[in-house]
């Protein structure tokens, strides 16, 4: 139709790729939070992973479960935030 390469990218390829980008972003966010907690077990001196480890060693199961709850809430919040950003960025995309 006579469009330049930039116009093809901007009007066809990028809008077509954005729904898959947000899907991948949601998957990545959930793994990133979990990965950060496990990385703190290995090499950090402070953080939620170290807190969970210290409380486990002190037999404070209630505090370990509270930290797990905080981790779960953080993951779910970030996951749902991607839906909100997706609705702002690509309002024409509707899930069927």
N, CA, C and O atoms as a printed pandas DataFrame, in Angstrom:
     atom_number atom_name residue_name chain_id  residue_number  x_coord  y_coord  z_coord
0              1         N          UNK        A               1    0.824   -1.182    0.000
1              2        CA          UNK        A               1    0.000    0.000    0.000
2              3         C          UNK        A               1    0.875    1.254    0.000
3              4         O          UNK        A               1    0.357    2.363    0.134
4              5         N          UNK        A               2    2.184    1.098   -0.147
5              6        CA          UNK        A               2    3.060    2.246   -0.247
6              7         C          UNK        A               2    3.596    2.760    1.075
7              8         O          UNK        A               2    4.156    3.856    1.122
8              9         N          UNK        A               3    3.444    2.017    2.126
9             10        CA          UNK        A               3    3.939    2.474    3.432
10            11         C          UNK        A               3    5.445    2.247    3.528
11            12         O          UNK        A               3    5.979    1.286    2.974
12            13         N          UNK        A               4    6.113    3.143    4.239
13            14        CA          UNK        A               4    7.544    2.974    4.469
14            15         C          UNK        A               4    7.754    1.891    5.512
15            16         O          UNK        A               4    6.801    1.414    6.128
16            17         N          UNK        A               5    9.007    1.507    5.705
17            18        CA          UNK        A               5    9.301    0.479    6.709
18            19         C          UNK        A               5    8.909    0.956    8.103
19            20         O          UNK        A               5    8.384    0.178    8.900
20            21         N          UNK        A               6    9.157    2.214    8.398
21            22        CA          UNK        A               6    8.792    2.760    9.703
22            23         C          UNK        A               6    7.276    2.746    9.889
23            24         O          UNK        A               6    6.796    2.393   10.966
24            25         N          UNK        A               7    6.524    3.119    8.877
25            26        CA          UNK        A               7    5.067    3.108    8.974
26            27         C          UNK        A               7    4.535    1.686    9.131
27            28         O          UNK        A               7    3.586    1.461    9.882
28            29         N          UNK        A               8    5.129    0.737    8.439
29            30        CA          UNK        A               8    4.723   -0.662    8.593
30            31         C          UNK        A               8    4.937   -1.123   10.036
31            32         O          UNK        A               8    4.079   -1.779   10.627
32            33         N          UNK        A               9    6.093   -0.766   10.587
33            34        CA          UNK        A               9    6.391   -1.145   11.970
34            35         C          UNK        A               9    5.425   -0.485   12.935
35            36         O          UNK        A               9    4.855   -1.138   13.809
36            37         N          UNK        A              10    5.247    0.823   12.767
37            38        CA          UNK        A              10    4.451    1.600   13.714
38            39         C          UNK        A              10    2.966    1.248   13.678
39            40         O          UNK        A              10    2.324    1.168   14.725
40            41         N          UNK        A              11    2.427    1.041   12.507
41            42        CA          UNK        A              11    0.975    0.862   12.392
42            43         C          UNK        A              11    0.521   -0.586   12.286
43            44         O          UNK        A              11   -0.658   -0.869   12.500
44            45         N          UNK        A              12    1.420   -1.512   11.962
45            46        CA          UNK        A              12    0.997   -2.898   11.772
46            47         C          UNK        A              12    1.728   -3.842   12.726
47            48         O          UNK        A              12    1.092   -4.550   13.506
48            49         N          UNK        A              13    3.049   -3.853   12.667
49            50        CA          UNK        A              13    3.804   -4.849   13.422
50            51         C          UNK        A              13    3.785   -4.611   14.937
51            52         O          UNK        A              13    3.548   -5.545   15.702
52            53         N          UNK        A              14    4.027   -3.398   15.366
53            54        CA          UNK        A              14    4.044   -3.109   16.803
54            55         C          UNK        A              14    2.673   -3.329   17.452
55            56         O          UNK        A              14    2.606   -4.001   18.481
56            57         N          UNK        A              15    1.581   -2.796   16.899
57            58        CA          UNK        A              15    0.277   -3.082   17.519
58            59         C          UNK        A              15   -0.078   -4.569   17.501
59            60         O          UNK        A              15   -0.770   -5.048   18.400
60            61         N          UNK        A              16    0.380   -5.289   16.506
61            62        CA          UNK        A              16    0.120   -6.718   16.460
62            63         C          UNK        A              16    0.918   -7.505   17.487
63            64         O          UNK        A              16    0.487   -8.572   17.923
64            65         N          UNK        A              17    2.069   -6.992   17.873
65            66        CA          UNK        A              17    2.931   -7.690   18.823
66            67         C          UNK        A              17    2.644   -7.329   20.278
67            68         O          UNK        A              17    3.030   -8.078   21.176
68            69         N          UNK        A              18    1.987   -6.217   20.534
69            70        CA          UNK        A              18    1.770   -5.766   21.911
70            71         C          UNK        A              18    0.974   -6.737   22.780
71            72         O          UNK        A              18    1.334   -6.905   23.945
72            73         N          UNK        A              19   -0.085   -7.388   22.291
73            74        CA          UNK        A              19   -0.779   -8.349   23.172
74            75         C          UNK        A              19    0.131   -9.487   23.639
75            76         O          UNK        A              19    0.045   -9.911   24.792
76            77         N          UNK        A              20    0.984   -9.975   22.772
77            78        CA          UNK        A              20    1.908  -11.044   23.173
78            79         C          UNK        A              20    2.980  -10.524   24.111
79            80         O          UNK        A              20    3.443  -11.251   24.990
80            81         N          UNK        A              21    3.380   -9.273   23.933
81            82        CA          UNK        A              21    4.353   -8.661   24.833
82            83         C          UNK        A              21    3.807   -8.612   26.260
83            84         O          UNK        A              21    4.515   -8.954   27.207
84            85         N          UNK        A              22    2.555   -8.191   26.415
85            86        CA          UNK        A              22    1.978   -8.108   27.754
86            87         C          UNK        A              22    1.762   -9.483   28.368
87            88         O          UNK        A              22    1.865   -9.637   29.585
88            89         N          UNK        A              23    1.468  -10.472   27.560
89            90        CA          UNK        A              23    1.373  -11.835   28.067
90            91         C          UNK        A              23    2.721  -12.292   28.620
91            92         O          UNK        A              23    2.795  -12.856   29.711
92            93         N          UNK        A              24    3.770  -12.045   27.865
93            94        CA          UNK        A              24    5.117  -12.405   28.320
94            95         C          UNK        A              24    5.521  -11.601   29.548
95            96         O          UNK        A              24    6.209  -12.117   30.428
96            97         N          UNK        A              25    5.101  -10.352   29.613
97            98        CA          UNK        A              25    5.417   -9.511   30.771
98            99         C          UNK        A              25    4.766  -10.057   32.038
99           100         O          UNK        A              25    5.387  -10.063   33.101
100          101         N          UNK        A              26    3.515  -10.517   31.933
101          102        CA          UNK        A              26    2.844  -11.099   33.102
102          103         C          UNK        A              26    3.559  -12.358   33.586
103          104         O          UNK        A              26    3.711  -12.558   34.791
104          105         N          UNK        A              27    3.992  -13.192   32.676
105          106        CA          UNK        A              27    4.727  -14.402   33.054
106          107         C          UNK        A              27    6.052  -14.022   33.703
107          108         O          UNK        A              27    6.431  -14.588   34.728
108          109         N          UNK        A              28    6.751  -13.069   33.110
109          110        CA          UNK        A              28    8.047  -12.645   33.632
110          111         C          UNK        A              28    7.958  -12.011   35.004
111          112         O          UNK        A              28    8.842  -12.212   35.837
112          113         N          UNK        A              29    6.908  -11.251   35.252
113          114        CA          UNK        A              29    6.762  -10.594   36.555
114          115         C          UNK        A              29    6.609  -11.613   37.670
115          116         O          UNK        A              29    7.215  -11.468   38.732
116          117         N          UNK        A              30    5.810  -12.638   37.440
117          118        CA          UNK        A              30    5.622  -13.628   38.499
118          119         C          UNK        A              30    6.911  -14.376   38.793
119          120         O          UNK        A              30    7.210  -14.660   39.953
120          121         N          UNK        A              31    7.672  -14.695   37.767
121          122        CA          UNK        A              31    8.949  -15.366   37.991
122          123         C          UNK        A              31    9.983  -14.431   38.604
123          124         O          UNK        A              31   10.836  -14.880   39.369
124          125         N          UNK        A              32    9.925  -13.157   38.288
125          126        CA          UNK        A              32   10.911  -12.207   38.813
126          127         C          UNK        A              32   10.772  -12.038   40.322
127          128         O          UNK        A              32   11.773  -11.984   41.035
128          129         N          UNK        A              33    9.554  -11.956   40.803
129          130        CA          UNK        A              33    9.358  -11.804   42.253
130          131         C          UNK        A              33    9.864  -13.047   42.975
131          132         O          UNK        A              33   10.593  -12.941   43.962
132          133         N          UNK        A              34    9.482  -14.214   42.489
133          134        CA          UNK        A              34    9.940  -15.459   43.110
134          135         C          UNK        A              34   11.449  -15.599   43.006
135          136         O          UNK        A              34   12.101  -16.012   43.965
136          137         N          UNK        A              35   12.001  -15.265   41.871
137          138        CA          UNK        A              35   13.459  -15.351   41.686
138          139         C          UNK        A              35   14.217  -14.407   42.592
139          140         O          UNK        A              35   15.303  -14.741   43.067
140          141         N          UNK        A              36   13.660  -13.227   42.840
141          142        CA          UNK        A              36   14.317  -12.280   43.736
142          143         C          UNK        A              36   14.348  -12.807   45.171
143          144         O          UNK        A              36   15.337  -12.620   45.878
144          145         N          UNK        A              37   13.279  -13.458   45.597
145          146        CA          UNK        A              37   13.237  -14.020   46.953
146          147         C          UNK        A              37   14.278  -15.121   47.088
147          148         O          UNK        A              37   15.015  -15.164   48.073
148          149         N          UNK        A              38   14.341  -16.007   46.109
149          150        CA          UNK        A              38   15.322  -17.092   46.181
150          151         C          UNK        A              38   16.754  -16.580   46.059
151          152         O          UNK        A              38   17.665  -17.149   46.659
152          153         N          UNK        A              39   16.962  -15.520   45.293
153          154        CA          UNK        A              39   18.305  -14.945   45.182
154          155         C          UNK        A              39   18.759  -14.344   46.500
155          156         O          UNK        A              39   19.955  -14.322   46.794
156          157         N          UNK        A              40   17.818  -13.857   47.295
157          158        CA          UNK        A              40   18.177  -13.315   48.605
158          159         C          UNK        A              40   18.643  -14.404   49.556
159          160         O          UNK        A              40   19.461  -14.147   50.440
160          161         N          UNK        A              41   18.137  -15.602   49.386
161          162        CA          UNK        A              41   18.624  -16.708   50.216
162          163         C          UNK        A              41   20.115  -16.933   49.998
163          164         O          UNK        A              41   20.839  -17.271   50.934
164          165         N          UNK        A              42   20.563  -16.749   48.783
165          166        CA          UNK        A              42   21.928  -17.113   48.406
166          167         C          UNK        A              42   22.942  -16.027   48.740
167          168         O          UNK        A              42   23.975  -16.313   49.345
168          169         N          UNK        A              43   22.658  -14.778   48.350
169          170        CA          UNK        A              43   23.733  -13.813   48.450
170          171         C          UNK        A              43   23.414  -12.487   49.093
171          172         O          UNK        A              43   24.213  -11.556   48.984
172          173         N          UNK        A              44   22.292  -12.357   49.754
173          174        CA          UNK        A              44   21.954  -11.063   50.321
174          175         C          UNK        A              44   22.179  -11.046   51.829
175          176         O          UNK        A              44   22.330  -12.088   52.466
176          177         N          UNK        A              45   22.198   -9.854   52.371
177          178        CA          UNK        A              45   22.309   -9.706   53.819
178          179         C          UNK        A              45   21.011   -9.175   54.416
179          180         O          UNK        A              45   20.838   -9.186   55.635
180          181         N          UNK        A              46   20.102   -8.711   53.568
181          182        CA          UNK        A              46   18.811   -8.207   54.032
182          183         C          UNK        A              46   17.781   -8.465   52.940
183          184         O          UNK        A              46   18.110   -8.639   51.767
184          185         N          UNK        A              47   16.546   -8.482   53.362
185          186        CA          UNK        A              47   15.470   -8.675   52.408
186          187         C          UNK        A              47   14.485   -9.720   52.895
187          188         O          UNK        A              47   14.647  -10.309   53.964
188          189         N          UNK        A              48   13.466   -9.933   52.087
189          190        CA          UNK        A              48   12.403  -10.838   52.472
190          191         C          UNK        A              48   12.869  -12.286   52.540
191          192         O          UNK        A              48   12.418  -13.041   53.401
192          193         N          UNK        A              49   13.764  -12.680   51.645
193          194        CA          UNK        A              49   14.289  -14.052   51.669
194          195         C          UNK        A              49   15.096  -14.328   52.922
195          196         O          UNK        A              49   14.962  -15.392   53.526
196          197         N          UNK        A              50   15.931  -13.385   53.315
197          198        CA          UNK        A              50   16.719  -13.539   54.537
198          199         C          UNK        A              50   15.802  -13.538   55.759
199          200         O          UNK        A              50   16.009  -14.305   56.699
200          201         N          UNK        A              51   14.790  -12.673   55.740
201          202        CA          UNK        A              51   13.826  -12.632   56.837
202          203         C          UNK        A              51   13.136  -13.983   56.994
203          204         O          UNK        A              51   12.994  -14.481   58.110
204          205         N          UNK        A              52   12.708  -14.573   55.888
205          206        CA          UNK        A              52   12.039  -15.871   55.943
206          207         C          UNK        A              52   12.982  -16.941   56.476
207          208         O          UNK        A              52   12.576  -17.797   57.262
208          209         N          UNK        A              53   14.228  -16.895   56.052
209          210        CA          UNK        A              53   15.205  -17.880   56.511
210          211         C          UNK        A              53   15.477  -17.742   58.012
211          212         O          UNK        A              53   15.536  -18.740   58.730
212          213         N          UNK        A              54   15.638  -16.530   58.472
213          214        CA          UNK        A              54   15.886  -16.310   59.901
214          215         C          UNK        A              54   14.696  -16.734   60.754
215          216         O          UNK        A              54   14.868  -17.329   61.818
216          217         N          UNK        A              55   13.506  -16.429   60.292
217          218        CA          UNK        A              55   12.321  -16.800   61.069
218          219         C          UNK        A              55   12.086  -18.307   61.041
219          220         O          UNK        A              55   11.587  -18.879   62.010
220          221         N          UNK        A              56   12.442  -18.941   59.941
221          222        CA          UNK        A              56   12.330  -20.402   59.879
222          223         C          UNK        A              56   13.270  -21.049   60.883
223          224         O          UNK        A              56   12.903  -22.009   61.559
224          225         N          UNK        A              57   14.478  -20.523   60.976
225          226        CA          UNK        A              57   15.447  -21.059   61.931
226          227         C          UNK        A              57   15.044  -20.782   63.376
227          228         O          UNK        A              57   15.468  -21.498   64.283
228          229         N          UNK        A              58   14.234  -19.756   63.599
229          230        CA          UNK        A              58   13.744  -19.433   64.941
230          231         C          UNK        A              58   12.413  -20.113   65.239
231          232         O          UNK        A              58   11.812  -19.869   66.285
232          233         N          UNK        A              59   11.951  -20.959   64.332
233          234        CA          UNK        A              59   10.680  -21.677   64.474
234          235         C          UNK        A              59    9.494  -20.723   64.596
235          236         O          UNK        A              59    8.550  -20.984   65.343
236          237         N          UNK        A              60    9.551  -19.612   63.854
237          238        CA          UNK        A              60    8.453  -18.643   63.815
238          239         C          UNK        A              60    7.678  -18.843   62.508
239          240         O          UNK        A              60    7.783  -18.051   61.572
240          241         N          UNK        A              61    6.909  -19.910   62.476
241          242        CA          UNK        A              61    6.157  -20.260   61.277
242          243         C          UNK        A              61    5.163  -19.174   60.904
243          244         O          UNK        A              61    4.906  -18.954   59.721
244          245         N          UNK        A              62    4.607  -18.499   61.882
245          246        CA          UNK        A              62    3.639  -17.448   61.605
246          247         C          UNK        A              62    4.268  -16.311   60.797
247          248         O          UNK        A              62    3.641  -15.775   59.883
248          249         N          UNK        A              63    5.510  -15.945   61.136
249          250        CA          UNK        A              63    6.183  -14.874   60.397
250          251         C          UNK        A              63    6.630  -15.333   59.015
251          252         O          UNK        A              63    6.659  -14.539   58.075
252          253         N          UNK        A              64    6.977  -16.608   58.889
253          254        CA          UNK        A              64    7.325  -17.137   57.565
254          255         C          UNK        A              64    6.098  -17.094   56.656
255          256         O          UNK        A              64    6.192  -16.691   55.496
256          257         N          UNK        A              65    4.954  -17.511   57.184
257          258        CA          UNK        A              65    3.730  -17.476   56.387
258          259         C          UNK        A              65    3.310  -16.044   56.073
259          260         O          UNK        A              65    2.758  -15.786   55.003
260          261         N          UNK        A              66    3.558  -15.116   56.981
261          262        CA          UNK        A              66    3.272  -13.708   56.696
262          263         C          UNK        A              66    4.145  -13.195   55.553
263          264         O          UNK        A              66    3.677  -12.437   54.704
264          265         N          UNK        A              67    5.404  -13.604   55.531
265          266        CA          UNK        A              67    6.292  -13.202   54.443
266          267         C          UNK        A              67    5.858  -13.832   53.123
267          268         O          UNK        A              67    5.951  -13.202   52.069
268          269         N          UNK        A              68    5.388  -15.064   53.182
269          270        CA          UNK        A              68    4.864  -15.715   51.969
270          271         C          UNK        A              68    3.629  -14.965   51.479
271          272         O          UNK        A              68    3.455  -14.781   50.274
272          273         N          UNK        A              69    2.775  -14.534   52.396
273          274        CA          UNK        A              69    1.591  -13.768   52.030
274          275         C          UNK        A              69    1.973  -12.440   51.376
275          276         O          UNK        A              69    1.357  -12.035   50.390
276          277         N          UNK        A              70    2.980  -11.767   51.916
277          278        CA          UNK        A              70    3.448  -10.513   51.324
278          279         C          UNK        A              70    3.972  -10.768   49.911
279          280         O          UNK        A              70    3.702   -9.991   48.995
280          281         N          UNK        A              71    4.716  -11.850   49.739
281          282        CA          UNK        A              71    5.237  -12.196   48.419
282          283         C          UNK        A              71    4.099  -12.481   47.444
283          284         O          UNK        A              71    4.133  -12.037   46.296
284          285         N          UNK        A              72    3.099  -13.218   47.898
285          286        CA          UNK        A              72    1.962  -13.537   47.033
286          287         C          UNK        A              72    1.186  -12.278   46.661
287          288         O          UNK        A              72    0.801  -12.106   45.504
288          289         N          UNK        A              73    0.956  -11.407   47.623
289          290        CA          UNK        A              73    0.241  -10.166   47.336
290          291         C          UNK        A              73    1.014   -9.276   46.370
291          292         O          UNK        A              73    0.421   -8.650   45.492
292          293         N          UNK        A              74    2.313   -9.218   46.524
293          294        CA          UNK        A              74    3.146   -8.446   45.606
294          295         C          UNK        A              74    3.060   -9.008   44.193
295          296         O          UNK        A              74    2.928   -8.256   43.227
296          297         N          UNK        A              75    3.135  -10.312   44.076
297          298        CA          UNK        A              75    3.057  -10.946   42.757
298          299         C          UNK        A              75    1.704  -10.699   42.097
299          300         O          UNK        A              75    1.636  -10.355   40.917
300          301         N          UNK        A              76    0.638  -10.874   42.855
301          302        CA          UNK        A              76   -0.704  -10.683   42.295
302          303         C          UNK        A              76   -0.935   -9.218   41.929
303          304         O          UNK        A              76   -1.538   -8.925   40.896
304          305         N          UNK        A              77   -0.466   -8.310   42.760
305          306        CA          UNK        A              77   -0.617   -6.884   42.468
306          307         C          UNK        A              77    0.107   -6.505   41.185
307          308         O          UNK        A              77   -0.460   -5.816   40.337
308          309         N          UNK        A              78    1.337   -6.941   41.034
309          310        CA          UNK        A              78    2.081   -6.641   39.808
310          311         C          UNK        A              78    1.445   -7.305   38.597
311          312         O          UNK        A              78    1.405   -6.720   37.515
312          313         N          UNK        A              79    0.953   -8.517   38.774
313          314        CA          UNK        A              79    0.283   -9.233   37.703
314          315         C          UNK        A              79   -0.949   -8.458   37.232
315          316         O          UNK        A              79   -1.147   -8.280   36.030
316          317         N          UNK        A              80   -1.778   -7.997   38.172
317          318        CA          UNK        A              80   -2.983   -7.252   37.814
318          319         C          UNK        A              80   -2.660   -5.867   37.272
319          320         O          UNK        A              80   -3.401   -5.328   36.450
320          321         N          UNK        A              81   -1.560   -5.298   37.729
321          322        CA          UNK        A              81   -1.143   -3.996   37.214
322          323         C          UNK        A              81   -0.822   -4.065   35.723
323          324         O          UNK        A              81   -1.048   -3.101   34.992
324          325         N          UNK        A              82   -0.302   -5.195   35.278
325          326        CA          UNK        A              82   -0.022   -5.329   33.848
326          327         C          UNK        A              82   -1.313   -5.306   33.031
327          328         O          UNK        A              82   -1.319   -4.813   31.903
328          329         N          UNK        A              83   -2.408   -5.833   33.588
329          330        CA          UNK        A              83   -3.691   -5.741   32.889
330          331         C          UNK        A              83   -4.131   -4.289   32.754
331          332         O          UNK        A              83   -4.630   -3.886   31.703
332          333         N          UNK        A              84   -3.950   -3.504   33.810
333          334        CA          UNK        A              84   -4.330   -2.093   33.758
334          335         C          UNK        A              84   -3.491   -1.340   32.732
335          336         O          UNK        A              84   -4.021   -0.541   31.960
336          337         N          UNK        A              85   -2.201   -1.588   32.724
337          338        CA          UNK        A              85   -1.326   -0.928   31.748
338          339         C          UNK        A              85   -1.680   -1.379   30.336
339          340         O          UNK        A              85   -1.663   -0.579   29.400
340          341         N          UNK        A              86   -1.996   -2.652   30.187
341          342        CA          UNK        A              86   -2.384   -3.163   28.871
342          343         C          UNK        A              86   -3.648   -2.470   28.369
343          344         O          UNK        A              86   -3.737   -2.130   27.189
344          345         N          UNK        A              87   -4.610   -2.260   29.237
345          346        CA          UNK        A              87   -5.845   -1.575   28.822
346          347         C          UNK        A              87   -5.567   -0.135   28.408
347          348         O          UNK        A              87   -6.245    0.399   27.530
348          349         N          UNK        A              88   -4.573    0.501   29.032
349          350        CA          UNK        A              88   -4.223    1.872   28.656
350          351         C          UNK        A              88   -3.459    1.927   27.344
351          352         O          UNK        A              88   -3.690    2.811   26.519
352          353         N          UNK        A              89   -2.546    0.978   27.153
353          354        CA          UNK        A              89   -1.667    1.012   25.979
354          355         C          UNK        A              89   -2.368    0.497   24.726
355          356         O          UNK        A              89   -2.216    1.067   23.645
356          357         N          UNK        A              90   -3.130   -0.573   24.872
357          358        CA          UNK        A              90   -3.813   -1.143   23.704
358          359         C          UNK        A              90   -5.306   -1.307   24.007
359          360         O          UNK        A              90   -5.779   -2.421   24.236
360          361         N          UNK        A              91   -6.043   -0.194   24.006
361          362        CA          UNK        A              91   -7.469   -0.261   24.360
362          363         C          UNK        A              91   -8.319   -1.018   23.339
363          364         O          UNK        A              91   -9.418   -1.467   23.665
364          365         N          UNK        A              92   -7.829   -1.163   22.124
365          366        CA          UNK        A              92   -8.607   -1.850   21.096
366          367         C          UNK        A              92   -8.554   -3.370   21.245
367          368         O          UNK        A              92   -9.345   -4.080   20.624
368          369         N          UNK        A              93   -7.632   -3.872   22.060
369          370        CA          UNK        A              93   -7.474   -5.318   22.218
370          371         C          UNK        A              93   -8.439   -5.815   23.286
371          372         O          UNK        A              93   -8.372   -5.402   24.444
372          373         N          UNK        A              94   -9.318   -6.691   22.886
373          374        CA          UNK        A              94  -10.273   -7.274   23.828
374          375         C          UNK        A              94  -10.091   -8.779   23.820
375          376         O          UNK        A              94   -9.985   -9.403   22.765
376          377         N          UNK        A              95  -10.056   -9.346   25.005
377          378        CA          UNK        A              95   -9.956  -10.800   25.085
378          379         C          UNK        A              95  -11.322  -11.406   24.794
379          380         O          UNK        A              95  -12.354  -10.892   25.223
380          381         N          UNK        A              96  -11.303  -12.515   24.051
381          382        CA          UNK        A              96  -12.567  -13.138   23.667
382          383         C          UNK        A              96  -12.973  -14.259   24.543
383          384         O          UNK        A              96  -14.021  -14.866   24.323
